[in-house]
Structures are given as structure tokens and as C-alpha cells.
Amino acid sequence: GTSRGEDDLTHKLSDILKANQNLQRYESDGSPAHVVSEFEALLQFHCATYMDNEMAGQPQALQKSGRPLKSIRARLKGKEGRLRGNLMGKRVDFSARTVITGDPNISVDEVGVPKSIASNLTFPEIVTPFNVDLLQELVKNGPSVHPGAKYVIRDTGERIDLKHTSGTNVVRLQNGWKVERHINNGDIIIFNRQSSLHKMSMMGHKVRVMPFSTFRLNLSVTSPYNADFDGDEMNMHVPQSVETKAEIKEICTVPKQIVSPQSNKPVMGIVQDTLCGIRKFTKRDTFLSKDLVMNILMWVKDWDGKIPTPCILKPIPLWTGKQILSMIIPKGINSDNLRHSTHPDGEFTDISPGDTKVLIEDGELLCGIICKKTVGTAQQGLIHVIMQELGPNRAKDFLNGCQAVVNYWLLQNGFSIGIGDTIADKDTMESITQTINSAKERVAEVIISAQQNNLECQPGMTIRESFENKVNKELNTA
């Protein structure tokens, strides 16, 4: 027949009741004190193991099968417990996960979303006189065309699945109904990479629907996520109300997370290609011809249409990389105490031959090579200053502008490495030669002492093994 199994806690509660009734009965019967205290202890045991069945120095309460009972505490504690297993980490709806790929041409606060994902995830948009025409168009497109919609929800709560509505009988929308439309460009989502170790592991991004099947991510935002593109996967969560959207937009978006409150310095900076490029781009001997400058200016976001005066007029007009970079640094930024580039000669004077002092006046880069110390994640670096002086959006524009301009220039200029770059300098070569020679001398000494029979046998070795061991030791320490 079918037997009825109860939950562990139900068994435990019934044990408590039974123990309680027994205690009551023995007390009213006037039983001896040691018997009553025995039943008191049993009741105490059941009450205690109901709450915590893993107490030290306390026998565990067992099921009939011999398995320890699962107490209230056991339900809550640990990785698979209620908190960590079911609340902090759970499976959810309206989320997507796929491999990430780098894309230097999208904004820091955007995320490239595959079309297949965008036409599967939805946002419940409420129909108003302002959006009814747009939503009607989406409903007409249906679930299979992006941008489209998957469901219409009437004000009665009735759901209409748009898979089953054909072209002729399109649902006519009314104010107050809801349309579960596909997510589209500009929608705000939460993007996350596990392990989520700090709050910058979940940030708000704007959707940008793109072809192919991977999430696209700007290079500068990889640092807070600790992401790379060797096969990492990331998660996207779509908020399901305008309130949630507003919270993400005002609290979580990437620009608002540029400076971390944990260390009071930026967690994002210029990385990889752009960092290599920006150093080469701002060197004193980087000159750009007119045709290249005109092409580069097309990558400057808020370009006013005026070409700056060239710094060299004859024999041909030439512009420096510093001039172009100055068009990306926002006006109103002044700094003469920026962290500056280092030079082999250790120069730190104001106008040094190595161009180490970075000086910016009213957004104009006057001297200094820009490197990791200036546009990396350094405290009081350029990104930190822009963030403090002009706010998150200008800092975001600076990161985007640097990447657009410098990457285009690097594409034209190249960043090649030859055999010459692998040859060590004179001092290094001398120290290597010296080390090798001294090792050779020490080995020669060992050989001579072996030939003159002065070599001592090492414990547990023959004379030949001792010799080989000594020679190896000298060569390995060189």
C-alpha cells in the first residue's frame, strides 16, 4: 500500500509533544523526582535538536533509517542552505548567459546582445497614448521578427500568445494593457560575471542588439568584472518594471562605478591596444599628416568641425598626437600633479628631455607622455580627476574617445616588434657574461680538485655522483 512520509521537522514536533505529555503525566502521578527529571531532560533534548541537531558533545537525533534529522539550523546554514543556496544564488527568469567577446567600438556602458537572445527576453511595457503606435507595430511583427513582441496581457490579466495570432486578426491594443516586447537598443539590463566578489561584479549596461552569438563588451570594463576573452561566460538580467530600471540607471550603471568606494580610486582605465597606442601617440616625435588628421577627427565624438592649427607649418603642415588627444580631454581639466611616465634616466624635472612631466591646462595636453600611470586605475590619475570634476558621463566619454581615436591611429601606425627588440642592452649583456664566467671558474675548480683527488664523497654517493652533483649545483645557482 502507499505509506505517508512526514517531514523531519514534523517528526520532531511530534516527539516534543509526546515528551511533553509524558512529562505532564508523570508529574501529575507524583512519580519519583529522578524519573521526572529524566523526562524533563528528554523534552529538553527534543526541543534542542529541533533547532540544532549538530551540537558538539550532544548525540544526534536519528530517523528510523539511522539518518540524522535535518534541524532548522541545518536548513539555513552553509552553501546549499536557504541563504546561500536559495536566496543569494538561485535560478531566475528573464536572464541569459553566453560567451563574451571584446569589442572596442561599443561604449563602456553598453553590452552587445545577440539577436537570438534579444528576441527571446521581454520587457512588459504598459500601453499609453504615447507608445500605442510603436507597440502596435511590435505586436504586428509578432514573436519571430525582432523587434517584436511575445505576449499581450489584457487589463483583466488574460494573456494572449502572439504565436497564435495570424496576420489578418492582429490584436488591437487598448490603454492600460501590457505588451511583453522584445528587448531592444537602449534598454537597461544588469550584467554580471561570477564570482561576484564586489559590487562592480554586477553593473547596469545599455543593450545594443548585434549579430552572432556572443555578448560584446568594451575592453575597459573587463577590469572590474575580472573578465578576459579566453572563453569566459557572463550573465544578463532584464529588469521587469520601470522602477527597477530607474534604480539600475541611477545606482548601478557603469559610469557611476568608475571610481570604487572601496579604495577611492578608479577601477577602470585604458588597457591593452589603447594603452600601447596612447603612449606612442603622445610621444614628442609623433607627427600626423593632414589626411590622417582629417580621418582621425571623424572618430572624435563631439568634434566641432574645426581642424586645430597645425604645430608645424613648413615644409608641410603637421599635427602632434598631443594636439589630437587634447580634443578628447574635456575643457576645464587642469593638472600639473598627474602621475607621469617614467624614463630610464629617472628624469622628473618640469620640462625634461624624456618628456616625463604631464601637464594639462584647460583640457590641453602641453607636455608629457601619457601612460598607465596617467590613464590607468591610479588614484588622482586623469580618469579620477575627470570623474571628480565633471562627473561620470564625461569620464565615460573620455574612455570611449581615447579608444576610438587611439585605436584608429594604431591601426594606421602599427605596433611591430622585431628581432632587435629581443636583444639585451650593454649592461645586461655584461652582467650575464660575468655570471657565466664566474660559474665556469667555479666548475673548473671542482674539476681540478677531482683530478687532484681532493674531492670528498658526499653521503650515500659514489665519487662520480658526488662530482656530478657538485657541478650541477654550481651551474644551477648561476
C-alpha positions, 0 to 999 in steps of 0.5 A, spaced: 500 500 500 502 507 499 505 509 506 505 517 508 512 520 509 512 526 514 517 531 514 523 531 519 521 537 522 514 534 523 517 528 526 520 532 531 514 536 533 511 530 534 516 527 539 516 534 543 509 533 544 509 526 546 515 528 551 511 533 553 505 529 555 509 524 558 512 529 562 505 532 564 503 525 566 508 523 570 508 529 574 501 529 575 502 521 578 507 524 583 512 519 580 519 519 583 523 526 582 529 522 578 524 519 573 521 526 572 527 529 571 529 524 566 523 526 562 524 533 563 531 532 560 528 528 554 523 534 552 529 538 553 533 534 548 527 534 543 526 541 543 534 542 542 535 538 536 529 541 533 533 547 532 540 544 532 541 537 531 549 538 530 551 540 537 558 538 539 558 533 545 550 532 544 548 525 540 544 526 534 537 525 533 536 519 528 530 517 523 528 510 523 533 509 517 539 511 522 539 518 518 540 524 522 534 529 522 535 535 518 534 541 524 532 548 522 539 550 523 541 545 518 536 548 513 539 555 513 546 554 514 552 553 509 552 553 501 546 549 499 542 552 505 536 557 504 541 563 504 546 561 500 543 556 496 536 559 495 536 566 496 543 569 494 544 564 488 538 561 485 535 560 478 531 566 475 527 568 469 528 573 464 536 572 464 541 569 459 548 567 459 553 566 453 560 567 451 563 574 451 567 577 446 571 584 446 569 589 442 572 596 442 567 600 438 561 599 443 561 604 449 563 602 456 556 602 458 553 598 453 553 590 452 552 587 445 546 582 445 545 577 440 539 577 436 537 570 438 537 572 445 534 579 444 528 576 441 527 571 446 527 576 453 521 581 454 520 587 457 512 588 459 511 595 457 504 598 459 500 601 453 499 609 453 497 614 448 504 615 447 507 608 445 500 605 442 503 606 435 510 603 436 507 597 440 502 596 435 507 595 430 511 590 435 505 586 436 504 586 428 511 583 427 509 578 432 514 573 436 519 571 430 521 578 427 525 582 432 523 587 434 517 584 436 513 582 441 511 575 445 505 576 449 499 581 450 496 581 457 489 584 457 487 589 463 483 583 466 490 579 466 488 574 460 494 573 456 494 572 449 500 568 445 502 572 439 504 565 436 497 564 435 495 570 432 495 570 424 496 576 420 489 578 418 486 578 426 492 582 429 490 584 436 488 591 437 491 594 443 487 598 448 490 603 454 492 600 460 494 593 457 501 590 457 505 588 451 511 583 453 516 586 447 522 584 445 528 587 448 531 592 444 537 598 443 537 602 449 534 598 454 537 597 461 539 590 463 544 588 469 550 584 467 554 580 471 560 575 471 561 570 477 564 570 482 561 576 484 566 578 489 564 586 489 559 590 487 562 592 480 561 584 479 554 586 477 553 593 473 547 596 469 549 596 461 545 599 455 543 593 450 545 594 443 542 588 439 548 585 434 549 579 430 552 572 432 552 569 438 556 572 443 555 578 448 560 584 446 563 588 451 568 594 451 575 592 453 575 597 459 570 594 463 573 587 463 577 590 469 572 590 474 568 584 472 575 580 472 573 578 465 578 576 459 576 573 452 579 566 453 572 563 453 569 566 459 561 566 460 557 572 463 550 573 465 544 578 463 538 580 467 532 584 464 529 588 469 521 587 469 518 594 471 520 601 470 522 602 477 527 597 477 530 600 471 530 607 474 534 604 480 539 600 475 540 607 471 541 611 477 545 606 482 548 601 478 550 603 471 557 603 469 559 610 469 557 611 476 562 605 478 568 608 475 571 610 481 570 604 487 568 606 494 572 601 496 579 604 495 577 611 492 580 610 486 578 608 479 577 601 477 577 602 470 582 605 465 585 604 458 588 597 457 591 593 452 591 596 444 589 603 447 594 603 452 600 601 447 597 606 442 596 612 447 603 612 449 606 612 442 601 617 440 603 622 445 610 621 444 614 628 442 616 625 435 609 623 433 607 627 427 600 626 423 599 628 416 593 632 414 589 626 411 590 622 417 588 628 421 582 629 417 580 621 418 582 621 425 577 627 427 571 623 424 572 618 430 572 624 435 565 624 438 563 631 439 568 634 434 566 641 432 568 641 425 574 645 426 581 642 424 586 645 430 592 649 427 597 645 425 604 645 430 608 645 424 607 649 418 613 648 413 615 644 409 608 641 410 603 642 415 603 637 421 599 635 427 602 632 434 598 626 437 598 631 443 594 636 439 589 630 437 588 627 444 587 634 447 580 634 443 578 628 447 580 631 454 574 635 456 575 643 457 576 645 464 581 639 466 587 642 469 593 638 472 600 639 473 600 633 479 598 627 474 602 621 475 607 621 469 611 616 465 617 614 467 624 614 463 630 610 464 634 616 466 629 617 472 628 624 469 622 628 473 624 635 472 618 640 469 620 640 462 625 634 461 628 631 455 624 624 456 618 628 456 616 625 463 612 631 466 604 631 464 601 637 464 594 639 462 591 646 462 584 647 460 583 640 457 590 641 453 595 636 453 602 641 453 607 636 455 608 629 457 607 622 455 601 619 457 601 612 460 598 607 465 600 611 470 596 617 467 590 613 464 590 607 468 586 605 475 591 610 479 588 614 484 588 622 482 590 619 475 586 623 469 580 618 469 579 620 477 580 627 476 575 627 470 570 623 474 571 628 480 570 634 476 565 633 471 562 627 473 561 620 470 558 621 463 564 625 461 569 620 464 565 615 460 566 619 454 573 620 455 574 612 455 570 611 449 574 617 445 581 615 447 579 608 444 576 610 438 581 615 436 587 611 439 585 605 436 584 608 429 591 611 429 594 604 431 591 601 426 594 606 421 601 606 425 602 599 427 605 596 433 611 591 430 616 588 434 622 585 431 628 581 432 632 587 435 627 588 440 629 581 443 636 583 444 639 585 451 642 592 452 650 593 454 649 592 461 645 586 461 649 583 456 655 584 461 652 582 467 650 575 464 657 574 461 660 575 468 655 570 471 657 565 466 664 566 467 664 566 474 660 559 474 665 556 469 671 558 474 667 555 479 666 548 475 673 548 473 675 548 480 671 542 482 674 539 476 681 540 478 680 538 485 677 531 482 683 530 478 687 532 484 683 527 488 681 532 493 674 531 492 670 528 498 664 523 497 658 526 499 653 521 503 650 515 500 654 517 493 659 514 489 665 519 487 662 520 480 655 522 483 658 526 488 662 530 482 656 530 478 652 533 483 657 538 485 657 541 478 650 541 477 649 545 483 654 550 481 651 551 474 644 551 477 645 557 482 648 561 476 
